Amino acid sequence: MNKNKIGIVQGRLSPTINNKIQAFPFHTWQDEFTIAKKIGFYGIEWVMDSIDWELNPILSDEGCKEVINLSKETGIEIISLDPLYLTERGLLSNSYSIIKERLSVMKKLIPNCNRVGMKYILMPVFIGPNLELVKRLKSKENRKYVISFLKETIKIAEDNNLKIALETALNADEILNLIDEMNTKSILVCLDTGNSSYFDHNILSDIKKLSSYIVEVHIKDHSKKNSLGEYTTKYNSVNLGSGDVDFPSIFKELENSEYKGPFILQMARGKNHLKVVESALDYTKKFL
């Protein structure tokens, strides 16, 4: 698997912001290009969270120009985008007016993603930070609104020569059914190792079934036990190799499936953010 490249989620190369595990680094985002190159990454996965999202440079003409210039200067690619905005503001809605508001954001965002060189963006659907929320998201009552949003977003993406990569709590069979329902070739899959563990999926089976759709893999670990050794129902991100994710088997199955896409580090945070990043990169390289 030595042809696979390794990227990093934006923000992991900067100090933690407001104790959030993931956020757009407004004050240091330009610096992350140089840091990413120095450490040895090939690209960055852009983040747009819900805090001051209107000011995210990916949404402005001048911002896109600066992103393109920094990418050219450093050789760091903009791999994709994680619209964390959608997860944080939620798609748990029983109102088409809310869906309309979300779509207005996608209409501004997606064309600029194409402009800075992305081929796809992530689409977090039927996913949340706890099992109860996911159950509500997947409910029959809410599903029709999510499907409506997804169909319209796919149209916007196709108009801008982009595809969408599902990041979801659905297992492989549910994802394949959803793809059939959408009746489009514009849907890909982002496999998330930590999420698969948290949602208790058979990830090796999922890789086999979804091999033709997987376009990127998020590398992170999860533990069912918290720091006190107590079982928790909340997502618990831990250092790579210290949790429940069977990385050796996962990398082997991806190799068997001839996966050629990138691995994107999205590991747990730590006090010394760069040491955490370098450690995670070294750990991941062992399998490539």
Backbone bond lengths (Angstrom), bond angles and torsions (degrees), N, CA, C in turn:
res aa  C-N    CA-C-N  psi(-1)  N-CA   C-N-CA  omega(-1)  CA-C   N-CA-C  phi
1 M - - - 1.464 - - 1.526 111.61 -
2 N 1.334 117.16 24.67 1.461 119.29 -174.83 1.523 113.63 -72.73
3 K 1.331 118.24 -2.85 1.456 120.46 177.45 1.524 111.72 -87.81
4 N 1.316 117.54 -13.30 1.455 120.68 -178.96 1.524 110.88 -72.38
5 K 1.312 115.86 139.55 1.455 121.90 178.74 1.527 110.29 -99.12
6 I 1.331 115.58 158.63 1.461 121.04 -178.95 1.521 109.41 -119.58
7 G 1.324 115.41 127.42 1.453 121.76 176.86 1.516 110.38 -119.74
8 I 1.310 116.00 -178.92 1.464 121.37 -177.11 1.526 109.43 -139.01
9 V 1.324 115.37 143.93 1.458 120.29 175.95 1.528 109.47 -72.03
10 Q 1.305 116.09 135.44 1.460 121.17 179.91 1.533 110.88 -56.84
11 G 1.331 115.38 138.83 1.459 120.86 179.91 1.508 113.68 102.80
12 R 1.334 116.72 -25.44 1.463 119.34 179.22 1.533 111.71 -71.57
13 L 1.324 116.91 -16.92 1.464 120.98 179.33 1.529 111.70 -93.93
14 S 1.325 115.98 11.25 1.463 122.72 178.80 1.522 109.22 -129.07
15 P 1.336 117.50 160.62 1.468 119.82 176.18 1.525 110.96 -59.08
16 T 1.321 116.13 152.81 1.459 121.63 178.88 1.525 110.67 -59.61
17 I 1.320 115.95 140.53 1.464 121.94 -179.77 1.526 109.53 -108.46
18 N 1.324 116.95 118.59 1.470 122.78 177.00 1.530 112.49 51.89
19 N 1.332 115.96 35.75 1.468 122.36 178.33 1.528 113.42 61.81
20 K 1.323 118.04 16.30 1.462 121.36 176.83 1.521 109.36 -84.06
21 I 1.314 116.62 139.94 1.456 119.86 179.35 1.523 110.48 -70.92
22 Q 1.341 116.33 -24.05 1.455 119.42 -178.55 1.522 109.80 -148.07
23 A 1.324 116.51 129.90 1.461 121.64 179.23 1.517 108.96 -163.00
24 F 1.322 116.69 155.30 1.457 119.48 177.14 1.526 109.11 -73.89
25 P 1.342 117.49 127.17 1.470 121.34 -176.69 1.530 112.04 -85.62
26 F 1.313 117.25 81.96 1.461 121.51 -174.03 1.527 113.53 -54.84
27 H 1.330 117.39 -36.26 1.462 120.18 -174.10 1.533 113.75 -88.78
28 T 1.331 116.70 -12.80 1.472 118.44 -173.45 1.529 113.76 -132.89
29 W 1.329 117.42 9.18 1.463 117.64 -172.65 1.531 112.67 -63.05
30 Q 1.330 117.15 -34.82 1.468 118.88 178.19 1.529 110.96 -65.39
31 D 1.336 116.26 -39.47 1.468 120.64 -178.93 1.524 112.03 -63.71
32 E 1.331 116.97 -27.74 1.465 120.17 -175.88 1.526 112.21 -64.43
33 F 1.316 118.08 -26.04 1.466 120.08 177.27 1.527 110.37 -63.06
34 T 1.322 115.58 -48.72 1.467 120.25 -179.43 1.522 111.38 -66.29
35 I 1.337 116.11 -41.19 1.467 120.57 -179.89 1.522 110.31 -64.53
36 A 1.330 116.31 -42.96 1.469 120.68 179.65 1.522 110.92 -59.82
37 K 1.322 116.32 -42.61 1.466 120.39 179.24 1.520 110.67 -64.97
38 K 1.319 116.99 -43.75 1.461 121.58 -177.73 1.524 111.50 -62.92
39 I 1.330 117.01 -41.06 1.464 120.74 -177.92 1.524 111.46 -73.46
40 G 1.336 116.52 -32.32 1.460 118.75 176.90 1.512 115.63 120.87
41 F 1.328 117.85 18.31 1.461 120.84 176.41 1.525 109.92 -84.55
42 Y 1.324 115.18 157.66 1.463 118.16 177.82 1.517 111.28 -99.59
43 G 1.339 116.95 -20.05 1.450 118.65 -176.67 1.513 113.61 -162.90
44 I 1.325 114.17 172.61 1.462 122.87 -178.71 1.519 109.27 -125.74
45 E 1.329 115.91 138.79 1.459 120.80 170.71 1.525 107.66 -93.85
46 W 1.320 116.11 116.32 1.466 121.54 -175.80 1.526 110.78 -67.29
47 V 1.323 116.18 151.69 1.462 121.79 179.42 1.525 109.74 -126.33
48 M 1.321 116.31 134.46 1.461 120.80 169.87 1.520 108.12 -128.02
49 D 1.331 116.09 98.97 1.454 119.60 179.06 1.526 109.32 -91.93
50 S 1.335 116.42 -175.20 1.461 120.14 -171.58 1.522 114.20 -86.96
51 I 1.331 118.55 -9.32 1.462 121.37 179.88 1.530 109.72 -81.29
52 D 1.326 116.30 117.45 1.475 121.57 -179.36 1.524 111.96 50.02
53 W 1.326 115.36 38.75 1.458 119.65 -174.02 1.533 112.47 -59.29
54 E 1.344 116.89 -29.54 1.460 119.83 -178.65 1.524 111.86 -63.50
55 L 1.350 116.35 -22.00 1.463 121.11 -177.45 1.527 113.10 -92.85
56 N 1.326 117.20 0.05 1.461 119.88 179.14 1.526 109.20 -61.56
57 P 1.328 118.27 127.92 1.473 120.56 -175.56 1.521 114.63 -58.91
58 I 1.312 117.99 -21.36 1.457 120.13 -179.88 1.531 111.30 -66.26
59 L 1.328 116.95 -16.10 1.460 121.01 -176.86 1.526 113.60 -93.87
60 S 1.321 117.68 -5.87 1.465 119.71 -176.82 1.528 111.43 -117.19
61 D 1.321 115.12 156.80 1.462 121.12 179.14 1.525 110.84 -63.50
62 E 1.329 116.48 -47.68 1.461 120.42 179.97 1.525 111.26 -64.99
63 G 1.337 115.80 -38.06 1.462 119.92 179.00 1.512 111.64 -62.34
64 C 1.333 116.82 -44.39 1.464 120.66 179.54 1.527 111.16 -62.99
65 K 1.318 116.14 -39.85 1.467 119.48 178.22 1.527 110.73 -60.98
66 E 1.340 116.05 -41.43 1.463 119.75 -179.83 1.524 110.66 -67.75
67 V 1.330 116.90 -39.96 1.467 120.95 177.88 1.527 110.11 -60.81
68 I 1.322 116.70 -46.46 1.466 121.34 -179.47 1.527 110.74 -61.58
69 N 1.318 116.62 -43.74 1.469 120.23 -179.76 1.525 111.81 -64.34
70 L 1.338 116.78 -43.71 1.466 120.34 179.28 1.519 111.22 -64.35
71 S 1.324 116.06 -37.42 1.461 120.44 178.50 1.530 110.49 -64.41
72 K 1.327 116.48 -42.64 1.466 120.53 179.05 1.525 111.41 -66.85
73 E 1.329 116.83 -41.38 1.467 121.39 -177.26 1.526 112.50 -65.94
74 T 1.332 116.22 -36.72 1.469 120.44 -174.07 1.519 113.52 -102.15
75 G 1.334 116.96 -18.48 1.461 119.87 -175.05 1.514 112.86 79.78
76 I 1.329 117.15 6.92 1.465 121.29 179.23 1.523 109.62 -85.24
77 E 1.314 116.71 120.18 1.460 121.39 -179.10 1.530 111.33 -79.82
78 I 1.323 115.67 152.91 1.462 121.34 169.11 1.524 105.39 -95.75
79 I 1.307 115.90 102.49 1.463 121.40 -169.72 1.523 111.84 -71.13
80 S 1.306 115.56 -50.76 1.455 121.53 -175.10 1.517 107.74 -164.11
81 L 1.310 116.42 -172.90 1.462 120.77 178.74 1.514 110.40 -134.82
82 D 1.325 115.43 136.17 1.459 121.91 174.12 1.523 107.70 -102.74
83 P 1.346 117.99 105.29 1.465 120.24 178.66 1.530 110.71 -78.77
84 L 1.319 114.49 68.77 1.462 120.99 -179.90 1.523 110.92 -55.40
85 Y 1.311 115.18 -24.12 1.468 122.33 174.41 1.526 110.89 -47.65
86 L 1.328 116.32 -44.62 1.463 120.85 -177.38 1.517 111.90 -66.35
87 T 1.323 116.52 -39.98 1.461 120.57 -179.70 1.519 110.89 -68.84
88 E 1.318 116.53 -42.79 1.464 120.51 -175.82 1.520 112.77 -73.73
89 R 1.311 117.33 -38.05 1.463 120.16 178.90 1.520 110.95 -84.97
90 G 1.319 114.43 -16.95 1.457 120.02 169.85 1.513 114.82 86.66
91 L 1.322 114.89 143.91 1.456 121.22 170.07 1.524 109.17 -110.15
92 L 1.339 115.50 17.75 1.459 119.88 177.11 1.521 106.91 -86.05
93 S 1.298 114.95 85.12 1.455 119.66 -172.82 1.518 109.84 -141.42
94 N 1.312 116.04 142.59 1.453 121.20 174.56 1.522 109.84 -113.95
95 S 1.315 115.16 36.03 1.456 120.78 -177.33 1.523 109.77 -138.34
96 Y 1.325 116.38 125.47 1.455 119.36 177.29 1.527 111.21 -68.50
97 S 1.337 116.95 -21.83 1.463 119.53 177.68 1.526 110.80 -66.41
98 I 1.337 116.55 -34.33 1.467 120.56 176.83 1.526 109.76 -67.94
99 I 1.325 116.07 -41.83 1.462 120.34 177.50 1.532 109.88 -60.71
100 K 1.321 116.12 -39.81 1.464 120.71 179.10 1.519 110.96 -61.07
101 E 1.329 116.05 -40.14 1.472 120.44 178.61 1.518 110.82 -64.94
102 R 1.333 117.35 -41.99 1.461 121.05 177.83 1.536 110.52 -62.32
103 L 1.322 115.52 -42.28 1.463 119.51 -178.59 1.528 111.86 -65.66
104 S 1.326 117.00 -33.07 1.465 119.49 178.09 1.524 110.34 -62.44
105 V 1.332 116.51 -33.68 1.464 120.82 176.83 1.526 109.91 -69.92
106 M 1.332 116.76 -43.18 1.461 120.51 179.60 1.530 111.47 -61.90
107 K 1.339 116.88 -34.96 1.464 120.28 179.88 1.524 111.65 -66.40
108 K 1.320 116.92 -28.91 1.466 121.10 176.79 1.525 111.09 -82.07
109 L 1.330 115.11 -37.07 1.461 121.03 -171.16 1.525 113.97 -79.54
110 I 1.316 116.90 -49.48 1.462 121.36 -169.98 1.533 113.93 -60.80
111 P 1.344 120.04 -44.25 1.473 118.35 178.17 1.525 112.94 -58.16
112 N 1.326 117.02 -35.41 1.464 119.98 -179.88 1.523 112.08 -74.32
113 C 1.327 116.68 -27.17 1.467 119.62 175.15 1.521 109.93 -63.70
114 N 1.322 115.85 -42.41 1.466 120.23 175.32 1.525 110.54 -63.05
115 R 1.303 115.97 -39.52 1.468 121.40 -176.46 1.530 112.59 -61.56
116 V 1.331 117.14 -37.52 1.472 119.71 -177.92 1.524 112.30 -89.83
117 G 1.338 116.84 6.57 1.458 119.72 170.62 1.511 117.62 105.61
118 M 1.320 117.79 4.86 1.468 119.21 179.23 1.522 110.54 -73.29
119 K 1.335 115.69 150.50 1.459 122.07 175.49 1.529 111.30 -104.73
120 Y 1.323 115.62 -18.12 1.464 121.24 179.78 1.520 108.16 -157.96
121 I 1.338 115.52 161.72 1.458 120.88 171.49 1.523 108.25 -128.45
122 L 1.314 116.01 156.26 1.455 119.67 177.53 1.521 109.85 -75.74
123 M 1.325 115.39 152.82 1.450 120.60 177.10 1.530 108.90 -135.38
124 P 1.341 116.76 100.47 1.467 120.66 -179.34 1.525 110.85 -78.65
125 V 1.321 116.84 104.95 1.464 121.26 178.28 1.525 109.63 -127.96
126 F 1.321 115.35 145.89 1.466 121.73 -177.93 1.528 110.48 52.01
127 I 1.314 116.09 46.54 1.458 120.02 -179.86 1.518 109.45 -145.67
128 G 1.336 116.36 144.52 1.455 121.89 179.42 1.510 110.32 -160.06
129 P 1.345 116.82 175.53 1.464 121.16 -174.18 1.519 115.28 -79.27
130 N 1.346 117.29 -2.86 1.460 118.61 177.04 1.521 109.77 -149.12
131 L 1.319 115.46 159.15 1.463 121.33 -172.54 1.519 112.57 -66.73
132 E 1.327 117.96 -34.73 1.459 121.24 -179.31 1.528 110.64 -65.49
133 L 1.321 116.48 -41.97 1.462 120.01 178.54 1.523 110.75 -63.77
134 V 1.316 117.02 -41.95 1.462 120.57 179.42 1.524 110.37 -61.71
135 K 1.315 116.33 -39.81 1.469 120.74 178.08 1.524 110.44 -59.61
136 R 1.324 116.80 -41.73 1.462 121.11 179.11 1.527 110.97 -69.27
137 L 1.330 116.29 -38.85 1.461 120.42 178.74 1.526 111.58 -61.95
138 K 1.332 115.82 -36.30 1.458 121.06 -177.00 1.526 112.72 -85.39
139 S 1.320 117.44 -2.30 1.463 121.06 -177.24 1.526 110.92 -63.33
140 K 1.314 115.65 153.14 1.463 121.27 179.95 1.521 110.52 -59.21
141 E 1.322 116.46 -37.49 1.462 121.42 -178.44 1.527 111.80 -62.76
142 N 1.322 116.38 -41.12 1.465 120.04 -176.22 1.525 113.24 -89.51
143 R 1.324 116.28 -25.85 1.465 120.60 -172.98 1.530 112.55 -55.74
144 K 1.328 117.45 -40.24 1.465 119.37 -175.22 1.529 111.87 -62.50
145 Y 1.326 116.81 -31.42 1.460 119.80 179.39 1.529 111.04 -73.90
146 V 1.323 115.84 -39.63 1.463 120.02 177.89 1.531 110.14 -65.01
147 I 1.327 116.12 -42.69 1.465 120.64 179.20 1.526 110.42 -62.66
148 S 1.324 116.44 -41.50 1.463 120.71 178.13 1.522 110.76 -60.20
149 F 1.327 116.18 -45.39 1.465 120.97 178.51 1.523 110.61 -62.56
150 L 1.318 116.60 -43.40 1.458 121.33 -176.73 1.525 111.19 -64.34
151 K 1.320 117.38 -43.55 1.463 120.78 -179.92 1.526 111.50 -61.33
152 E 1.325 116.09 -44.78 1.460 119.95 -179.36 1.527 111.49 -68.16
153 T 1.329 116.43 -36.94 1.465 120.18 178.80 1.521 110.92 -65.79
154 I 1.322 116.42 -38.73 1.466 120.60 177.61 1.529 110.46 -60.98
155 K 1.327 116.59 -40.40 1.469 120.08 178.38 1.526 110.84 -61.57
156 I 1.336 115.74 -43.74 1.469 120.19 179.18 1.526 109.96 -62.73
157 A 1.327 115.83 -43.22 1.466 120.44 -179.76 1.525 110.98 -63.14
158 E 1.319 116.80 -45.78 1.467 120.57 -179.13 1.526 111.42 -62.70
159 D 1.320 117.28 -36.46 1.468 121.07 178.08 1.523 111.74 -65.52
160 N 1.335 115.66 -18.19 1.465 120.53 -178.48 1.530 112.38 -116.26
161 N 1.339 115.65 22.16 1.475 122.04 176.07 1.522 112.86 56.57
162 L 1.317 116.04 37.83 1.458 121.69 177.00 1.514 110.00 -121.49
163 K 1.326 114.74 156.47 1.453 120.81 171.45 1.523 108.26 -114.26
164 I 1.313 116.43 167.44 1.458 120.04 176.97 1.523 109.00 -117.42
165 A 1.311 115.22 142.18 1.467 121.44 179.89 1.523 108.34 -113.16
166 L 1.304 116.27 114.28 1.459 120.80 -177.39 1.520 111.23 -67.75
167 E 1.326 116.05 129.69 1.463 122.22 167.02 1.518 104.76 -116.78
168 T 1.318 116.75 112.36 1.445 119.73 -164.34 1.520 112.69 -150.00
169 A 1.326 115.10 160.52 1.462 121.02 175.44 1.524 111.46 -85.61
170 L 1.321 116.91 -1.78 1.462 120.71 178.58 1.521 110.30 -71.24
171 N 1.334 116.18 147.33 1.461 119.12 174.82 1.528 109.14 -84.87
172 A 1.321 116.78 179.95 1.466 120.91 -173.59 1.521 112.55 -58.87
173 D 1.326 117.39 -45.49 1.463 119.98 -178.75 1.527 111.07 -62.85
174 E 1.334 116.35 -40.72 1.468 120.35 179.02 1.525 110.95 -67.02
175 I 1.330 116.70 -37.87 1.468 120.40 177.99 1.522 110.57 -64.74
176 L 1.322 116.95 -44.55 1.463 120.60 -179.79 1.528 110.90 -63.07
177 N 1.322 116.90 -38.13 1.468 120.40 176.64 1.529 110.70 -64.67
178 L 1.332 115.69 -39.46 1.467 120.21 178.94 1.526 110.78 -65.60
179 I 1.324 116.79 -41.52 1.464 120.60 178.56 1.524 110.36 -62.61
180 D 1.332 116.63 -41.28 1.464 120.33 176.87 1.529 110.68 -61.89
181 E 1.325 115.38 -41.29 1.465 120.52 -179.63 1.531 111.45 -64.02
182 M 1.333 116.39 -37.44 1.467 120.69 -179.45 1.524 111.93 -73.78
183 N 1.334 116.75 -26.14 1.465 122.38 177.22 1.530 111.78 53.31
184 T 1.320 115.17 55.21 1.460 120.97 -179.56 1.526 109.87 -146.73
185 K 1.328 115.85 155.68 1.460 121.10 175.37 1.529 111.28 -98.84
186 S 1.331 115.84 12.03 1.465 120.36 -175.62 1.520 113.41 -97.15
187 I 1.328 117.38 8.73 1.460 120.60 -179.72 1.526 110.67 -104.76
188 L 1.312 115.58 127.26 1.459 123.58 173.71 1.522 107.76 -118.25
189 V 1.332 116.64 -173.25 1.468 120.57 -177.82 1.520 110.25 -135.81
190 C 1.320 115.49 134.63 1.463 122.04 169.07 1.524 106.96 -100.83
191 L 1.312 116.30 112.93 1.465 121.25 178.57 1.528 108.51 -83.97
192 D 1.322 116.55 125.52 1.467 121.24 -179.20 1.523 108.73 -115.13
193 T 1.331 116.27 113.51 1.469 120.10 -173.97 1.525 112.09 -63.84
194 G 1.325 117.18 -40.82 1.456 120.27 -179.34 1.511 112.26 -69.14
195 N 1.337 116.49 -43.34 1.459 120.23 179.05 1.521 111.27 -62.74
196 S 1.321 116.55 -41.20 1.466 120.24 179.81 1.520 110.78 -59.88
197 S 1.322 116.29 -39.69 1.462 120.56 177.28 1.521 110.57 -66.39
198 Y 1.324 116.39 -45.95 1.467 121.06 -177.85 1.521 111.37 -61.41
199 F 1.332 117.11 -42.65 1.456 120.75 -178.42 1.528 112.19 -85.83
200 D 1.334 115.82 7.10 1.460 122.83 173.41 1.532 112.37 59.92
201 H 1.323 115.86 41.06 1.460 120.73 176.46 1.526 110.53 -82.59
202 N 1.319 115.18 156.25 1.461 120.68 169.26 1.526 106.37 -85.69
203 I 1.328 116.33 88.25 1.461 120.36 -169.76 1.527 112.70 -65.43
204 L 1.334 118.05 -31.89 1.467 119.60 179.42 1.525 110.45 -67.40
205 S 1.328 115.63 -40.04 1.460 120.05 176.00 1.528 110.58 -67.00
206 D 1.336 116.21 -40.19 1.466 120.29 179.15 1.528 111.22 -61.65
207 I 1.329 116.69 -40.35 1.470 120.14 179.23 1.527 110.44 -61.46
208 K 1.332 116.44 -44.28 1.469 120.36 178.59 1.528 110.87 -58.38
209 K 1.334 115.86 -47.14 1.461 120.79 -174.71 1.527 112.77 -72.61
210 L 1.325 116.77 -30.10 1.465 120.74 -173.74 1.526 113.35 -106.38
211 S 1.323 117.26 9.31 1.471 120.86 -171.44 1.528 113.30 -54.19
212 S 1.316 117.67 -34.62 1.470 119.89 -178.02 1.525 112.66 -79.10
213 Y 1.339 116.80 -7.80 1.465 120.91 -178.45 1.527 113.47 -109.98
214 I 1.324 118.09 -21.22 1.469 120.80 -174.08 1.522 110.06 -69.44
215 V 1.344 115.74 119.63 1.463 121.02 -176.66 1.522 111.76 -109.94
216 E 1.338 117.08 -21.17 1.455 120.46 174.03 1.517 109.08 -155.99
217 V 1.334 115.35 160.23 1.464 121.39 -178.73 1.522 108.89 -128.11
218 H 1.324 115.73 123.51 1.464 120.87 173.54 1.523 108.78 -83.21
219 I 1.315 116.20 127.47 1.456 121.02 179.65 1.524 109.54 -101.07
220 K 1.308 115.83 108.93 1.463 121.37 174.07 1.518 108.51 -155.74
221 D 1.331 115.74 161.61 1.462 121.20 -176.20 1.522 109.64 -118.83
222 H 1.315 115.41 155.29 1.461 122.15 -178.31 1.515 109.01 -139.66
223 S 1.316 116.09 145.42 1.463 120.85 176.25 1.519 109.87 -128.52
224 K 1.325 115.24 135.99 1.463 119.93 177.72 1.522 111.62 -72.33
225 K 1.333 116.36 -13.96 1.464 120.65 178.89 1.526 109.79 -108.50
226 N 1.340 116.02 138.89 1.460 119.89 178.15 1.524 110.81 -82.79
227 S 1.318 116.98 -172.47 1.466 121.31 -175.91 1.523 112.68 -65.20
228 L 1.330 117.17 -17.06 1.466 121.70 178.40 1.523 111.78 -93.08
229 G 1.329 116.48 0.85 1.456 120.56 -178.96 1.511 113.51 81.27
230 E 1.338 115.85 13.00 1.459 120.64 -179.16 1.528 109.73 -97.21
231 Y 1.329 116.12 143.32 1.457 119.74 177.71 1.526 109.96 -68.59
232 T 1.319 116.30 138.55 1.456 121.30 -179.13 1.522 110.03 -129.87
233 T 1.322 116.42 146.79 1.467 120.95 177.63 1.526 110.98 -93.49
234 K 1.330 117.16 -4.80 1.457 121.25 178.55 1.527 109.99 -89.55
235 Y 1.326 115.49 156.51 1.461 118.57 176.90 1.518 109.00 -65.78
236 N 1.326 116.16 131.34 1.466 122.06 -175.53 1.524 109.26 -127.47
237 S 1.327 116.18 95.11 1.461 121.51 -178.76 1.524 110.40 -77.35
238 V 1.333 116.17 132.08 1.469 121.55 -178.23 1.526 109.38 -132.81
239 N 1.327 116.49 170.17 1.462 121.24 179.35 1.526 110.81 -59.91
240 L 1.319 115.81 144.60 1.460 120.33 -179.12 1.521 111.10 -56.73
241 G 1.334 115.17 131.33 1.455 120.59 178.51 1.508 114.61 89.81
242 S 1.343 117.68 -6.08 1.466 120.17 -178.30 1.518 112.93 -105.58
243 G 1.340 116.95 -0.61 1.455 120.48 -176.71 1.516 113.64 -112.69
244 D 1.327 115.57 -148.47 1.459 122.01 -173.34 1.528 113.78 -92.99
245 V 1.319 117.81 -8.11 1.467 120.64 -176.97 1.528 110.68 -74.91
246 D 1.329 115.60 128.81 1.468 121.83 179.67 1.528 108.83 -90.48
247 F 1.318 116.07 80.27 1.465 120.24 -175.49 1.526 113.75 -61.87
248 P 1.337 120.31 -42.83 1.468 118.78 179.71 1.524 112.97 -55.94
249 S 1.330 116.56 -44.08 1.467 119.90 -179.59 1.520 111.65 -69.13
250 I 1.332 116.46 -37.61 1.465 120.45 -179.88 1.525 110.94 -64.76
251 F 1.319 116.72 -48.32 1.465 119.35 179.91 1.526 111.22 -63.52
252 K 1.318 116.77 -35.67 1.462 120.33 178.59 1.519 110.65 -65.96
253 E 1.334 116.50 -43.31 1.462 119.92 -179.85 1.527 110.89 -67.01
254 L 1.324 117.19 -37.72 1.462 120.18 176.46 1.524 110.90 -63.83
255 E 1.321 115.96 -38.64 1.466 120.02 176.36 1.523 110.44 -63.82
256 N 1.327 116.60 -43.99 1.465 120.92 178.51 1.531 111.19 -61.62
257 S 1.333 115.52 -32.01 1.466 120.91 -179.49 1.522 112.25 -85.22
258 E 1.341 116.16 1.77 1.467 123.06 179.10 1.529 111.90 59.29
259 Y 1.337 114.89 40.77 1.464 120.24 176.80 1.522 110.02 -67.90
260 K 1.329 116.69 128.45 1.469 121.40 -176.31 1.531 112.58 -117.80
261 G 1.325 117.23 0.97 1.457 120.48 -175.65 1.519 113.47 -81.14
262 P 1.336 116.68 -177.46 1.464 120.90 -177.32 1.525 113.22 -82.10
263 F 1.318 114.39 157.55 1.460 122.26 169.07 1.527 106.75 -106.39
264 I 1.318 116.51 125.59 1.457 121.62 -176.80 1.524 109.05 -110.22
265 L 1.326 116.52 117.66 1.460 120.45 -179.08 1.522 110.13 -74.37
266 Q 1.326 115.02 126.08 1.468 122.45 179.63 1.531 108.39 -138.32
267 M 1.313 115.32 42.90 1.461 122.04 -170.23 1.527 111.49 -75.44
268 A 1.344 114.88 174.89 1.462 122.14 177.92 1.523 110.47 -60.66
269 R 1.324 115.87 154.51 1.461 120.77 178.13 1.527 110.24 -84.22
270 G 1.337 116.14 171.62 1.459 121.53 178.18 1.516 110.24 -157.73
271 K 1.327 116.89 171.60 1.465 120.92 -177.64 1.523 111.54 -62.23
272 N 1.320 117.13 -44.06 1.465 121.28 177.15 1.525 107.39 -102.31
273 H 1.331 115.61 94.48 1.461 119.84 -170.21 1.527 113.39 -61.48
274 L 1.317 118.05 -36.29 1.465 119.42 -178.34 1.524 112.17 -73.57
275 K 1.320 117.51 -34.89 1.468 119.89 175.68 1.521 110.47 -65.26
276 V 1.332 115.97 -38.99 1.463 120.18 177.29 1.525 109.91 -61.97
277 V 1.318 116.20 -44.01 1.466 121.44 179.87 1.524 111.03 -62.28
278 E 1.316 116.93 -48.58 1.467 120.98 -178.29 1.521 111.42 -63.26
279 S 1.333 116.37 -38.58 1.463 120.46 177.84 1.522 110.81 -64.75
280 A 1.336 116.51 -43.03 1.465 120.84 179.45 1.521 111.12 -65.50
281 L 1.314 116.62 -37.73 1.464 120.33 178.45 1.524 110.64 -65.52
282 D 1.318 116.91 -44.72 1.469 120.91 178.15 1.525 110.72 -61.38
283 Y 1.326 116.34 -41.13 1.473 120.43 -179.94 1.527 110.35 -62.73
284 T 1.323 116.11 -45.02 1.465 120.34 -177.93 1.523 111.68 -66.01
285 K 1.316 116.80 -39.16 1.469 120.84 -178.56 1.526 112.40 -61.72
286 K 1.318 117.19 -24.96 1.469 120.00 -179.79 1.519 112.03 -60.17
287 F 1.326 116.36 -25.43 1.463 119.79 -174.99 1.524 112.57 -97.57
288 L 1.322 117.22 -1.10 1.472 119.81 -175.48 1.521 112.25 -106.20
